[in-house]
Amino acid sequence: MIGRPLRGRSECFPCTLSAMLIGLVGDLEGERNAAVRWLEVLGERGDVRVAYQLGDLRFGMGPDPEAYLAAIDSVCTRYDLRLFCTNGNHENWAELDRLWSTSRWIDEDGGLKPIEVAEHVTLLPRGHRWNLGGRSFVALGGAPSINRHLLTEGVDWWPSEVLLDEHVDATIAGGHADVMLTHDSPLAPYCTPEVHEVLRRNASDNPMEWPESSLAYADEGLAKITRAVLGVQPMFLAHGHFHVAGEGLVQLPGAPSATTVWSLAARHEAGTVRVLDLDSLTEASAA
Ligand SMILES: [Fe+2]
């Protein structure tokens, strides 16, 4: 939430699992059928117990958010899958702010705790850190909505969607993490070629006819994520938001080795779900 100091925290979460493979899920945008389908794909493998969704779940949004969440939790229950969500811009941030202002979801140091919104579904606060499968993780959600001019504050847009400098500072202060999960992408030359192409087209042809103010608003988010990624120097970065499937290998200044970046697609598109092998930080083979 705006103004609340964040602390980088390290904890094993969930600490009882020793998964070497994790599922990564792109923007679901409130599409129940897509969510169910992709979670079934992961569950049917039989070797994935933990999945991370990379924002724009549309938590608390849409005509029946409870039924949407219940459908997701039901699939997770069927396959004994835990889903952890990094928030995007398209979430009900008023509801997130409300939950993260209640004592239940604030730890004794004033930091924000993951919100267990269903038995198998948890929302991760910005800057949250944990360890799994021998790897350190950090999540940093949120992004500016480039279509903000088409949205209505309090209905389908909330100012808390944006990443603040204090979120970036706290995340960097937590130091290196092997795996970084974000909603927004860093800028070139630290993004995938596919995201670079979207950004290039927006800047040159602007085929979506985004207003200058919306492009500038989006650029602020890109700059903040870039600063965070450069500070954390992850070995592996996955993000959503652009709704394009992509992959790149980038060299972050000062990093001892190149960083693999995955851009996840959205909804039913191919490339919305991938499986990461935590040993090699490469795509897991088919189950
Ligand atoms: Fe998004």
Residues whose N, C-alpha, C, O or C-beta is under 5 A from the ligand:
A	BS01	LIG	D56 G88 N89 H90 H241
